[in-house]
Amino acid sequence: MTAPARVLVVDDSATMRGLITAVLNADPDVTVVGQAADAMEARQAIKQLDPDVVTLDIEMPNMNGLEFLDKIMRLRPMPVIMVSTLTHKGAEATIAALEIGAFDCVGKPHPGDPHPFAGLVDKVKAAARSQRKFIITGNKAAASPAAANANTASEYRAGRKIIAIGASTGGVEALITVLQKFPANCPPTVITQHMPHTFTKSFAERLNRLCAPTVQEATDGARLEIGKVYLAPGGERHLQVANPTAPCCRLVDRDPVNGHRPSVDVLFDSVAELAGRNAIGVILTGMGRDGASGLLKMRHAGAKTFGQNEKTCVVYGMPRVAYELGAVETQLPLGSIGEEVLKAAALRKEGSE
């Protein structure tokens, strides 16, 4: 960007609008060009100010953030960052917003938070730089995933491989796309998605409803089983895999890695050590470089590795760094990744892989 990212802040709370504005205006590469208290004001402000990015509160009077986001994505697609309360209700609404086409999300700070809206500035700048065409994605699970994968499940035979996936910005849409290709008897799959800690449980529940395998938030000691997908809980601990004789999830207390906890690198490192060539690594859309070095370790250990291509990424950050490091063996558009990963993880013939 040669000019500062121009942002419209939409929130029914004057205090919250002021706080968001102060955080954003503190960075010279961002400028808040306007504020709005509800959807009607926001609609007029978008027409008059033509912002690069909108921050949008989930809960507003008259028309809530989800309804307004839906209208934006249908009538004037643009990058929108959702601002949500860190509650179960707020988390469910945020996951729905990310499916509709929101660029990313941030949680509202709690009283006394020393770093309110941490990460918001970086997300706004990434949203402004993004060349993504913002189009409404809608509910991609209108048809039953279980029914859609019934034939695949009857024919598919999982080998002994473990699938590990890492994602960040844009990962909600990407993971739904990948996992809806998985049959109910998919290989055991572990995922780290950068997301606030109160959002991952709702996201796991959403994935479980939309996809044929059983998707759950990972718990310490959970055995890795065929037909199950384990999503790292956000915020507090890293997800690893452990125990070569009976592979299981491990949640470990460590400092953030690459600024993230859970970190994709921590997951990929553990999969490289535990499974070696009996693993498959996948790196999807996201800001930064988390997961790139871990994916390289997986490839050096003999694992098959896949990366999402630039054209289909919301942010071609993590996959780009991994590709440039030589960590990505095969780069594919998002819509092809699920099928190709399954092929690589399938039992090749009776009694072998």
C-alpha positions as CSV (number, residue, x, y, z in Angstrom):
1,M,0.0,0.0,0.0
2,T,1.2,3.5,-0.8
3,A,-1.6,5.3,1.0
4,P,-3.0,4.5,4.5
5,A,-5.8,1.9,4.7
6,R,-9.0,3.8,5.0
7,V,-11.4,2.3,7.6
8,L,-15.0,2.8,8.6
9,V,-15.8,1.8,12.2
10,V,-19.3,0.5,12.8
11,D,-20.5,-0.1,16.4
12,D,-23.5,1.0,18.4
13,S,-21.3,1.9,21.4
14,A,-19.6,5.3,21.2
15,T,-17.0,4.1,23.7
16,M,-16.2,1.1,21.5
17,R,-16.0,3.2,18.4
18,G,-13.7,5.6,20.1
19,L,-11.4,2.7,21.3
20,I,-11.2,1.1,17.9
21,T,-10.5,4.4,16.3
22,A,-7.7,5.2,18.7
23,V,-6.1,1.8,18.2
24,L,-6.2,2.1,14.4
25,N,-5.2,5.7,14.1
26,A,-2.1,5.0,16.2
27,D,-0.6,3.3,13.2
28,P,0.5,5.6,10.4
29,D,-0.5,3.1,7.7
30,V,-4.2,3.2,8.9
31,T,-6.7,6.0,9.1
32,V,-10.3,5.9,10.3
33,V,-12.3,8.0,7.8
34,G,-15.6,7.6,9.5
35,Q,-17.8,6.1,12.2
36,A,-21.4,4.7,12.2
37,A,-23.7,3.6,15.1
38,D,-25.9,1.3,13.1
39,A,-26.5,-0.3,9.7
40,M,-28.4,2.7,8.2
41,E,-25.6,5.1,9.1
42,A,-23.0,2.6,7.9
43,R,-24.8,2.2,4.5
44,Q,-24.6,6.0,3.9
45,A,-21.0,6.2,5.1
46,I,-19.9,3.4,2.8
47,K,-21.5,5.3,-0.2
48,Q,-20.0,8.6,0.8
49,L,-16.6,7.6,2.0
50,D,-15.8,4.5,0.0
51,P,-13.6,2.9,2.7
52,D,-11.0,0.1,2.0
53,V,-12.1,-1.8,5.1
54,V,-15.1,-1.9,7.5
55,T,-14.9,-3.1,11.1
56,L,-18.4,-4.3,12.0
57,D,-20.0,-5.0,15.3
58,I,-22.0,-8.3,15.4
59,E,-24.7,-7.0,17.8
60,M,-26.4,-3.8,16.7
61,P,-30.0,-2.4,16.9
62,N,-32.4,-2.5,14.0
63,M,-30.2,-4.6,11.8
64,N,-27.6,-6.9,13.3
65,G,-24.1,-7.3,11.9
66,L,-24.8,-10.6,10.2
67,E,-27.7,-9.2,8.3
68,F,-25.8,-6.1,7.3
69,L,-22.7,-8.2,6.3
70,D,-24.9,-10.3,4.0
71,K,-26.1,-7.1,2.3
72,I,-22.6,-5.8,1.9
73,M,-21.4,-9.1,0.3
74,R,-24.3,-9.2,-2.1
75,L,-24.5,-5.5,-3.1
76,R,-21.0,-4.1,-2.6
77,P,-18.4,-6.8,-1.7
78,M,-15.5,-5.4,0.4
79,P,-13.2,-6.5,3.2
80,V,-15.1,-6.6,6.6
81,I,-13.6,-7.4,10.0
82,M,-16.1,-8.6,12.5
83,V,-15.9,-7.3,16.1
84,S,-17.6,-9.8,18.5
85,T,-18.1,-10.4,22.2
86,L,-16.1,-13.3,23.5
87,T,-19.3,-15.3,24.3
88,H,-20.7,-18.5,22.9
89,K,-23.5,-16.6,21.2
90,G,-20.9,-14.1,19.8
91,A,-18.7,-16.9,18.7
92,E,-21.5,-18.7,16.7
93,A,-22.4,-15.4,15.0
94,T,-18.8,-14.7,14.1
95,I,-18.3,-18.2,12.6
96,A,-21.4,-17.6,10.5
97,A,-20.0,-14.2,9.4
98,L,-16.7,-15.7,8.3
99,E,-18.7,-18.2,6.2
100,I,-20.7,-15.4,4.6
101,G,-17.4,-13.7,3.6
102,A,-16.0,-11.6,6.4
103,F,-12.2,-11.2,6.1
104,D,-11.4,-11.9,9.7
105,C,-12.6,-11.4,13.3
106,V,-11.5,-9.8,16.6
107,G,-12.9,-10.2,20.1
108,K,-14.0,-7.2,22.1
109,P,-11.6,-6.6,25.0
110,H,-12.6,-7.3,28.6
111,P,-12.3,-4.6,31.3
112,G,-8.7,-3.9,32.2
113,D,-7.3,-5.6,29.1
114,P,-3.8,-4.2,28.7
115,H,-3.8,-4.7,24.9
116,P,-7.3,-4.1,23.6
117,F,-7.9,-5.2,20.0
118,A,-4.4,-6.8,19.7
119,G,-3.9,-7.8,16.1
120,L,-6.6,-5.6,14.7
121,V,-4.2,-3.2,13.0
122,D,-2.4,-6.1,11.2
123,K,-5.7,-7.6,10.1
124,V,-6.9,-4.2,8.7
125,K,-3.7,-3.7,6.8
126,A,-3.8,-7.2,5.4
127,A,-7.5,-6.7,4.4
128,A,-6.7,-3.5,2.6
129,R,-3.8,-5.2,0.7
130,S,-5.8,-8.3,-0.2
131,Q,-6.7,-8.7,-3.8
132,R,-9.4,-11.1,-3.0
133,K,-12.7,-10.7,-4.8
134,F,-15.2,-10.6,-2.0
135,I,-18.2,-12.6,-2.9
136,I,-20.9,-14.2,-0.8
137,T,-20.2,-17.8,0.0
138,G,-23.5,-18.6,1.6
139,N,-24.2,-21.9,3.3
140,K,-22.1,-24.4,1.4
141,A,-23.7,-27.3,3.2
142,A,-27.2,-26.9,1.8
143,A,-26.9,-30.6,0.7
144,S,-26.2,-33.2,3.3
145,P,-22.4,-33.8,3.4
146,A,-23.0,-37.3,4.8
147,A,-25.2,-38.1,1.8
148,A,-22.8,-36.4,-0.6
149,N,-19.9,-38.5,0.6
150,A,-21.8,-41.8,1.0
151,N,-20.3,-43.4,-2.1
152,T,-16.9,-42.1,-1.3
153,A,-17.1,-43.5,2.3
154,S,-18.2,-46.9,1.0
155,E,-15.2,-47.1,-1.3
156,Y,-12.5,-45.2,0.7
157,R,-10.0,-47.1,2.8
158,A,-7.8,-45.0,5.1
159,G,-4.2,-46.0,5.4
160,R,-2.1,-45.4,8.5
161,K,-1.4,-41.8,7.7
162,I,-2.2,-38.8,9.9
163,I,-3.3,-35.6,8.2
164,A,-2.2,-32.2,9.7
165,I,-3.7,-28.9,8.6
166,G,-2.8,-25.3,9.4
167,A,-4.8,-22.2,8.6
168,S,-5.3,-18.6,9.6
169,T,-7.1,-15.7,7.9
170,G,-9.7,-17.2,5.5
171,G,-9.4,-20.5,7.2
172,V,-13.1,-21.0,8.1
173,E,-14.2,-21.0,4.5
174,A,-11.1,-23.0,3.5
175,L,-11.4,-25.7,6.1
176,I,-15.1,-26.2,5.3
177,T,-14.3,-26.6,1.7
178,V,-11.5,-29.2,2.4
179,L,-13.3,-31.2,5.1
180,Q,-16.6,-31.4,3.1
181,K,-14.6,-33.6,0.7
182,F,-13.7,-36.0,3.5
183,P,-15.8,-39.2,4.0
184,A,-17.0,-40.4,7.4
185,N,-14.0,-42.8,7.5
186,C,-11.3,-40.3,6.8
187,P,-7.8,-40.6,8.2
188,P,-7.3,-39.1,11.7
189,T,-6.9,-35.3,11.1
190,V,-5.4,-32.6,13.4
191,I,-5.9,-28.9,12.7
192,T,-4.6,-25.7,14.1
193,Q,-6.6,-22.6,13.0
194,H,-5.7,-19.2,14.4
195,M,-8.8,-18.1,16.2
196,P,-9.8,-16.5,19.6
197,H,-10.1,-19.1,22.4
198,T,-13.9,-18.8,22.7
199,F,-14.5,-19.3,19.0
200,T,-12.9,-22.7,18.4
201,K,-15.5,-24.8,20.2
202,S,-18.3,-23.2,18.1
203,F,-16.3,-23.7,15.0
204,A,-15.7,-27.4,15.8
205,E,-19.4,-27.8,16.3
206,R,-20.2,-26.0,13.0
207,L,-17.7,-28.2,11.1
208,N,-19.2,-31.3,12.8
209,R,-22.7,-30.3,11.5
210,L,-21.4,-29.6,8.0
211,C,-19.0,-32.5,7.4
212,A,-19.3,-36.3,7.3
213,P,-16.5,-37.1,9.8
214,T,-16.8,-36.4,13.5
215,V,-15.2,-33.0,14.3
216,Q,-14.4,-32.0,17.8
217,E,-12.3,-29.6,19.8
218,A,-9.1,-31.5,20.7
219,T,-8.7,-32.6,24.3
220,D,-5.5,-33.7,26.0
221,G,-5.0,-37.4,25.6
222,A,-7.7,-37.9,22.9
223,R,-6.8,-40.9,20.8
224,L,-6.3,-40.3,17.1
225,E,-9.0,-42.4,15.3
226,I,-10.2,-43.0,11.8
227,G,-13.2,-40.8,11.0
228,K,-12.3,-38.1,13.5
229,V,-11.0,-34.5,13.1
230,Y,-9.4,-32.7,16.1
231,L,-9.4,-28.9,16.1
232,A,-6.9,-27.1,18.4
233,P,-8.5,-25.1,21.2
234,G,-7.7,-21.4,20.7
235,G,-5.6,-19.2,22.8
236,E,-4.2,-21.0,25.8
237,R,-2.2,-24.1,24.7
238,H,-0.6,-25.6,21.7
239,L,-1.8,-28.8,20.0
240,Q,0.7,-31.6,19.4
241,V,0.5,-35.3,18.6
242,A,2.3,-37.8,20.8
243,N,2.8,-41.5,21.7
244,P,3.9,-43.5,18.6
245,T,2.3,-46.8,19.8
246,A,-1.1,-45.2,20.3
247,P,-1.1,-41.7,18.7
248,C,-3.0,-39.1,20.7
249,C,-3.5,-35.3,21.1
250,R,-1.4,-33.4,23.6
251,L,-2.2,-29.9,24.7
252,V,1.0,-28.2,26.0
253,D,1.7,-25.0,27.9
254,R,4.3,-23.1,26.0
255,D,4.9,-19.5,25.1
256,P,3.4,-18.3,21.7
257,V,5.3,-19.3,18.6
258,N,5.4,-16.9,15.7
259,G,3.0,-14.8,17.8
260,H,0.4,-17.6,18.0
261,R,-0.9,-20.0,20.5
262,P,-1.8,-22.5,19.3
263,S,0.9,-22.5,16.6
264,V,0.8,-24.4,13.3
265,D,4.6,-24.9,13.6
266,V,4.3,-26.6,16.9
267,L,1.7,-29.0,15.5
268,F,3.6,-29.7,12.3
269,D,6.9,-30.2,14.3
270,S,5.3,-32.9,16.4
271,V,3.7,-34.6,13.5
272,A,7.1,-34.8,11.7
273,E,8.7,-36.4,14.7
274,L,5.8,-38.8,15.4
275,A,4.7,-39.9,12.0
276,G,7.4,-39.1,9.5
277,R,6.5,-40.4,6.1
278,N,3.2,-41.6,7.5
279,A,1.8,-38.1,7.6
280,I,0.4,-35.5,5.2
281,G,0.8,-31.8,5.8
282,V,-1.5,-29.1,4.4
283,I,-1.0,-25.3,4.8
284,L,-3.9,-23.1,3.9
285,T,-4.6,-19.4,3.6
286,G,-3.3,-17.1,6.4
287,M,-1.2,-14.1,7.3
288,G,2.4,-14.4,8.4
289,R,4.7,-17.5,8.3
290,D,3.4,-19.8,11.0
291,G,3.6,-23.4,9.8
292,A,6.1,-22.9,7.0
293,S,9.2,-24.2,8.9
294,G,7.1,-27.0,10.5
295,L,5.8,-28.1,7.1
296,L,9.4,-28.2,5.8
297,K,10.3,-30.5,8.7
298,M,7.4,-32.7,7.7
299,R,8.6,-32.9,4.1
300,H,12.2,-33.6,5.2
301,A,10.8,-36.4,7.3
302,G,9.2,-38.0,4.3
303,A,5.6,-36.6,4.5
304,K,3.6,-35.5,1.5
305,T,2.9,-31.8,1.7
306,F,0.3,-29.6,0.1
307,G,-0.2,-25.8,-0.1
308,Q,-3.1,-23.6,-1.2
309,N,-2.3,-21.6,-4.3
310,E,-2.2,-17.8,-4.4
311,K,-5.4,-17.4,-6.5
312,T,-7.7,-19.1,-4.0
313,C,-6.1,-17.7,-0.8
314,V,-7.8,-14.9,1.1
315,V,-4.2,-14.0,2.2
316,Y,-1.3,-15.7,0.5
317,G,1.0,-15.4,3.4
318,M,1.6,-18.7,5.2
319,P,1.4,-20.8,2.0
320,R,3.7,-18.4,0.2
321,V,6.4,-18.6,2.8
322,A,6.1,-22.4,2.9
323,Y,6.3,-22.6,-0.9
324,E,9.4,-20.4,-1.0
325,L,11.1,-22.5,1.6
326,G,10.5,-25.6,-0.4
327,A,8.1,-27.0,2.2
328,V,5.3,-27.4,-0.3
329,E,5.6,-30.4,-2.5
330,T,2.3,-29.8,-4.4
331,Q,0.5,-26.5,-4.7
332,L,-3.2,-26.6,-5.5
333,P,-6.4,-24.5,-5.7
334,L,-8.5,-24.8,-2.6
335,G,-11.2,-26.9,-4.3
336,S,-8.7,-29.7,-5.3
337,I,-6.9,-30.0,-1.9
338,G,-9.4,-32.3,-0.1
339,E,-9.6,-34.9,-2.9
340,E,-5.8,-35.0,-3.4
341,V,-5.0,-35.3,0.3
342,L,-7.4,-38.2,0.5
343,K,-5.8,-39.9,-2.4
344,A,-2.4,-39.5,-0.8
345,A,-3.7,-40.9,2.5
346,A,-5.6,-43.9,1.1
347,L,-4.7,-47.5,1.5
348,R,-3.1,-48.3,-1.8
349,K,-3.7,-52.0,-1.8
350,E,-4.7,-54.8,0.5
351,G,-2.3,-54.9,3.5
352,S,-0.1,-52.0,2.4
353,E,-0.1,-48.2,1.8
